[in-house]
Amino acid sequence: MLSAPPRRGNCRSCRERKVDCDRKKPRCSECISIDKPCGGYEMGPVFINITSSGPPPMWNRSHNAQKYLVLDLESQPSSSIQQPHLPQLPPTSLPAVPYESALSIPPTLPKIIDSSAESVSEMTRVFLDLYYKGPPDIHKPVPDPLQPGTEVGCWRALLPLWIGKSQILDTAIGALAACFVGSQHQDESLVALSRSMYLDALRMVQKELAEPNATRRNDLLAATLVMSSTEMFMSNGGGASQLTHIDGGTKLLSEGFKELVFEELHIYILNQGLFEAISSRRAYRFSEPSYRPDIRRLYSIPRTHRNEHYFKWCEIILPLPNMLHAADEIDRAATSSTPTPSAVILSHLDALTALERDLHPWEESIRTDFPGPWVYTHAQSGPEVVPFPLQFVSIEVCTLYNLHWVSQLLIHSTRHQFLSHLPLSRITEMLEMPEVSPFPSSSAQPDQVSEFASLICRSVQFCTSMASFASVENMFLPLYVTASYYTKIGDEGRARWCVAAFARIAAEQRIGFGGEKLDLAQGKVKQGGSLLGV
């Protein structure tokens, strides 16, 4: 085998200045000392056991992947830690349209004169085109636009089928479509009309909720989905008003759940509450074991869009919100006069281990059925990127891998929460007795939480850069959970990076996020909040 030339692997900057390069990755010490971007290394074609020319048959963490898995802030140029000035958009604001974008915007738009089915249907058609394909100024040949029904909500493509079912639902759908289209095209009159329609729908819903048969009204259930999404488009994402609709949908579903003839709509209501409960770490009533037989029947009914891996993940992960809530309650009790008994903590650890084992076949199917991520050989630098962002064959595959990583991040970090409240002698005893150990055999390795957080951060660019809103919102839950994790462990630099990513999304997608959850100006996550687009 021929030996490599002595200077092979030196970064471009060191080669040009003819100085020794220590070849540290993703940025050498010499470039760090003079605050210069590294020109890249000749690292060869292999990274994370994957060639840079394309994806592998499956993803794994072998071949020293750990060397490159950490979101590396220290080695970036100093400008990378300066947060871009992207102020949070107030609910009524409309950012200016760049000249290039204005050229590509059609001169006329469908006008909603009333909430008739014909008028709402035409605006909904325009909404879906923008929602799945992105604004007309987006030119991103790869990956292909997200296919309808494969976003995390999965229900927007069904809107045309819901039109004409009831005046309440038509008005709510018209408000959603007009708000999104008006915001994207900077049509203030359309945005104002959407707000008027939204208030009309809200008044109708409040009136009908007092009726005895409200829990059996599918149009009211669907309206909670539509109006929750409208709050996101009105720049109130994660705010109290959006949470009101999510809680309302969960309450309506639960009150008649045992007598329901299950329909596809009920899955979307259930999943909306699930995502909110995970991100806010609140207890979720459908996470209770007593619901499991009926939940299994619900997820087994026919659906318009198959997307089997996504729905299977939702079904398996359903117990997680109550585990997150229990861990936080144990943390709070530790400072009181009545700490949680060890037996209770051990039962939670057993449940967490059972969940991890239930997830394992799903994780294996993801690795078997879909190509894993890969990277290009040259590092990026700048405030908006990580050195080696991950690449995927599609948005759908990126979403599935990030659901895997976010569930593992939460499981591993929650296990550490539980263990921190057990005596050291008890932990040692469990480790010496595999049959009662809270660690499944596949996880008997050093803590991987930071790795999972890093993988999520390195996926952000793929789903959010020059992408449609349908693609972008697939990252809301993983990115928010990661930002909350970094905030909780006191890693302010990485937490700010995550919040800055949300700020860029707000500016590029012309939406905003509720101030109750994210402080975009300060780059902070407000603990206990939630943010989702389902």
N, C-alpha and C positions, 0 to 999 in steps of 0.2 A: 504494500500500500504506500502510495506516495505521501510524503510529509507535506503539510501545508506550508506555504511561504511564511516567513517569520512575522510579517506585518498583517497577515490575514486576520480579519476580525476587528482591526482598529476602526474607530469611528471616523467619519469623513472629516470632521473638524480637526481631530488630532493628526490625521494624515496631511491635511492642508497646511497645518502649522508645524508639522514635522516634530511633534512631541510624543512622548510615550503615552500610550492609552492603556488604562487598567482593564478596559473592556467590561466594566460593570454594566449590567442591564437593569432597566431600560435606558440608562444614561450614565456615562462614565464620570468619574470623579473630577477629571480635568474640566469637562464642560460644566459641571455643577459649580466648580470654583470660580469660573469666569462668567457664569450665568448665561450660557449659550445653549441653544437647542442642539441636541445630538443629531448628527446626520444619518444615523442608522448603522447597524452592524451587519456584517456578512454572517448571519447566524446559521445559514444553511436552510434547507427546506422544511425541517421538522420542528413543530411546536405543538405542545399538548398531544403528542403522538399523531400529529396530523400534518399533511403536506400543505404548503402555502398555496399550491395551485388548485386546490379544491377540497371538498369535504371528505371525511372518511366514512366507512360503513357504520361506525359507532364511536361514541365519545368515551374517553376515560381519563383518569388523572395520572397515568403512568409517565415514564420518561422524564422525571425531574420537572414535572409541570409546576410544582410548587414555586419554583424560582421566579415565575412570571405572573403568579396569580394575584398578587396583592395590588390593590389600587394604589399606585405610587405617586403621592403628592410631592414628597420631598425632592424627588429627582427631576421634577418638571421646572421649567424656567419660572422665575419669581412672578411673572405676569399670570401664571396659571392659578395662583391662589387669590388673585384679585377678582372679585365677583363682578360680572357685567352689570351695568346699571339698567335693570329691567324692573321698574316699579310695578307693584301689583295693580291690575286693572280694576277700577271701580266698576260696579255692575252696569253703569250706564255709559261707560266710556267706549270709544271706538278708535283704536290706534290708526294712524295714517297708513295709507296704502302706498308702497313703493311704486315709483313710476313704471318700472318694468312689469309689475303685477297689474297695474291699472290698464296697461295696453292689452292684457289678455282677458280682462273681465268683459263679459258680454254687455252691450249697452242697455239691454232691457231684461227684466226678470218677470216671471209670473207674479201676478198680483193677487193676493187674497182679498177679495172684496167682502166675503162673509165666510162662515164656517160650513158652507155647503160641502157635500162630499166631493163634488167635481172640483171646486176651488182648492180644497185641502189636498186632494189627490195629485193635482198638478204641482203644487209646491213640494209635496213629499217626494215626488220623482226627482226634482232638482236637489232636494236635501240628500237623498241617498246617493246620487251621483257625486256630490261633493264629499260626503261623509266617507265613502269607500275609496274614491280615487284621489281625493285631496284637491286643494285649490288649483285653478288652471295654470298658475305660474310654477307648479311643482313639476320638475322634470327629473325623475329618478327611474332610469330604465331597469335597474335591478335593486331590490326584488320586485316581482310583479305586485300590483295592487292587491290588498287583502281581499280574499273572496268573501262575498256576503255570507253571514252566518258563522264565520270563523273568528270574529272578534269576541272578547271576553263576555260581552252581554248576550250576543247571539240572536237578539230579537229585533234589531232595527230593520232588517230585511223583511220582516213580517208586517211592517206598518201598512203597506197597501192592502193587505188582507183584513186589517182591522177597521179600515175606513168604511163608514156606512153602518156600523154596528150600533152606535148610539151617538146622540148629540154631544154628550160629555166627552167621549173619546175623540170624536172628530175635532172638537174645539181644542182639546189638549194636543193632539197630533199637529194641528195647524199651528199652534203656538210654538211647538218644538221646531218644526220645519222652518217657519218664518224667522225664528230667532237665529238659528244656525246659518241659514242662507243670508239673512240680513247682516249678520256679523262678518261673514266671509267676504261679502261684496260691499261692505261699508255703506249699506242702505239704511239710513237712520229711520226713515219712515216705516220700513219693514220691521225693524227692531221694535219701534214704538207700537206697531200693530200687534206684534207677537206678545208684548207685555199685556196689552188689553185683552187679547184672547186668553192668555194664561190666567189672568184674574177672573175672567168669566168662567173658565173651566174650574178654577178653584172654588168659586162660589157654588157652582152646580154640584161638585163633589161633596162639599160640606153639607149641603142640603140633603143629598141622597143618603149620606152615611147614617142619618137618623132613622131611615126606614128599616123595618124588621128584616127584610131580605137582603140587606146590604152585603152580608158575608158571602152570599151566593151570586153576587153580581160580578161577572168577569170583566165587564167594562170598567168598573171601579178599580179592580185589581190592575188591569192594564194601564189605567190612568196614573196609578202610582209610579209605574215604571217610566212612563212618558214624562211625567212632571218632574221626577227626580233627574232625568237626563236634561230636561229643559233648564233646571237650576244650574247644572254644569255649564251649559251654553250661555247662561246669563251671568257667568263669572262668579257664581256662588258655590262652586264645587267644594264639597267637604264641609259646607256651612250648615247652620242649624236648620234652614229651610229644606235643604236636600235631605237631611237626616229625618225630618218630619215625614216626608213621603216614603222613605225606606221603612221606617218604623210602622207607618200606616199600612203599607202593603203586607208586612210581616204579621201584623195584628189581624188584618182581614183574613189572611190565609190560615192562620192558626185557629181562629175561632170556628171555622167550619171544616177544619182539616179532616177530621175523622169521618165525616159524612160526604166528603167530596167525591165526585167522579173525576178522577185526575185528567187534566189536560196539559198540553205543552206549556201554556202560559204559567201554570203553577211552578214549573221548574225554574223559570226565569225570576219569579218573585222570590223563591227560595234561595237561589244563587245570589241575587242582589243583597239580601240580608246576610248571607254567609260572607261575602267579600267585605261588607261593612263591619261585621263582627270581628273578622280577622284583623283588619287594619286598625280598628279602635280597641281591640282586645276586650270587647264586651262579651258577656254571656249571651248565648243565642239559644232560644227555646228549642229550635229544631236540632240542636246538638245533643239533646237529652237522649239517652239510650231507648226510652220508651217509644220514640218516633221511628226507630230504625226500620222495623218491618214495613211501615207505610212509605218511608223514604225510598226503600228498595223498589217498591211497586211504582212509585212516581218516576224514578229515573229509568224504569224499564218501558215506559210508554213510547209509542212512535213519536218522532220529532221531524220537523221539516228539514233541519240541517243536522247531519249525523254527528260530526265532530266528536267521535266517541271518546278519544283520549281526554279531551277537556272535561266532558261531563263525568267521566269516571273519576277524574281527579277531584272534582267537586263533591262527589258522593263519598269518596274515601276520606277526604280531609274534613268532613263535616264535624267530627268531634273536637277539632282543634280550638275553636274559639273559647269553649269552656275551660280547656286546659290553660290557655293563656290567661284567662281571667282568674283562674284558681292560683296560678303562680304569682300574679300581682297581689292577690288578696293575702297570700302567705307572706309576701314581702312586707305588706303593711302590718300584718299581725305580729311580725317579728319585733317591731318597735313598741308593741303594747305589752300589757301585763299578762296577756293570755296568748302566747305563741301557739302556732299550730302543732298538734302532736305529731310525732314521727310516723306513726301508723298511717295517718291521713296523707302525709307527704309521700310515703312509700306506695300508697294506692294510686296516687296521681302519677308517680313514676312508672308503675306497671301499665297504666292506661296509655301513657306516652309511648312506651316501648311497643305496646300492641299496635298503636297507630303507625309507628315507623315500620313495623313488620308488614302491616296491611298495605303500605305504600310501596314496598319493595317490588312486588310483581309489576306494578304500574311503571315504576322507574325502569325496570328491565325491558318492558315493552317499548318504552320511548327510545332507549338506546338501540333496540333491535329494529324498530320500524322506521326510524328517521336518522338521517346523517347528522352527526354532531357538529359543533362549531369548529371553526378554524380561524387563523389570523394571517395577515400579510407579514412579510419578514421585516419591513421597515417600521420603526416606531413613529408614532405621531407625537406632536407636542403642541401645547396651547391650552388656554383656560377651559375649553369646552370638551376636551377629549381625554381619554386615558391612553397610555402609550401603545397598548396593543388591543384595540377594540375587537370584539368577537364578530365573526361573519357567520351567517346561516343561509341555508338554501331558500328559506321563505320566512315571512313574518309569523306564519302559523307555527312553524317549528321553533322559532325563537321564543314564542309565547309558552310553548309546552316545556321547554328546558328551563325557562325562568319560573314557571310554576313549581317545577321540581326543586330548583335552588331556593326559592323563597320558603317552601315548606320545610326543607332541611335546615335552613337558617333558623326558623322559628322553633323547630323541634330541638335542635342542639342547644340553642340559647335558653330555651325553657327548661331543659334538663339541668343545665347549670344553675338556673334559679332554684329549682327544687333541691338539688344536692347541696347548695350553699346553706340550707337550713337544717341539714342533718349533721350529727356528730361525726367527726373524722373517723372514729372507731367503727361506726356503723357503715360508712362508705367502704372502708378497708375490708370489712367483713363481707360485704356484698361482692367486691371485686374478687375475693378468694373463693366465692361460691357461685360459679357460673349459672347454676340452675335458678338462682334467685337474683341474678344481677340485672340492674335496670338497663344495661347496655346490650343491644343486640350484637351478635357476632360481627355483622358487617360494619359496625360503628366503633369497634374496639381499637381506636386509633386516636392520635392527637386531635384536639379540637379543630374542626373545619369551619367554624362559623365565619371567620374573616374571609376564608376562601369563597364561600357561597356569596357573601356580600360583594366581594370583588367581581365575581362572575356576573352578577346582576348589573353592577355599574358598567362593566365592559360590554353589556348588551344594549345599553340605552341608546347609543348612537345608531345602531342598526334599525331600531324600531321608530325612532323619533326624528332623525335628521331628514328633512325634505320628504316627509311621509304624511299620509292621510290621518285624519283624527281617529279613524277606526284602528289604524296601526298604533298610533301613539298611546291611546288609552289602555292598550294591552299591558303597558309598562307601569301604569299608575300604582297598582297594588305592590308589585315587587320593589319599585323605586321608593315608595313611601315607607314600606316596612324596613328597607335598608337604611333610609335616612333616619328613621326612628331608632334603629339599632345603633347606628353610629352616635346619635345624640345620647342614648342611654349609657353607652360606655365612655362618654366624654371625648370622643374623637371629633372635635369641632371642625377640623379641616375637611374631612370626608363628608360630614353632615352638610357643610356649606356647599360642597360640590354637588351633592344630591339635590339640595334646594335650588341651586343655580340651574340645574337641569330642568326643574319644574318652571323656573322663571323663563327659560328659553322656550319651553313648550307654550307657556302662556302668550308670549310675544308672537311666536310663529303661527300658532293656531288661532290667535285672536280671541282667547278666552281668558278667564281669571280663576283664581282659587280663593275660597273663603278665608278671611283673615283668622278665623278660629283655629285653623289647622296649620297653615304655613305663613311664616313671616318672610316674604320674599326679599324685602329690603334688608333685613338683618341676616338672611340666610339661615333661618332657624325653623325647626319643627316644634310644634306645640304638642307636648306629650298628651296622649289620651284621645287624640283626634283621629280622623279617618279621611281617606281620599280615594274615590273610586269612580269609575265611569260605567259600571255595569247597570 
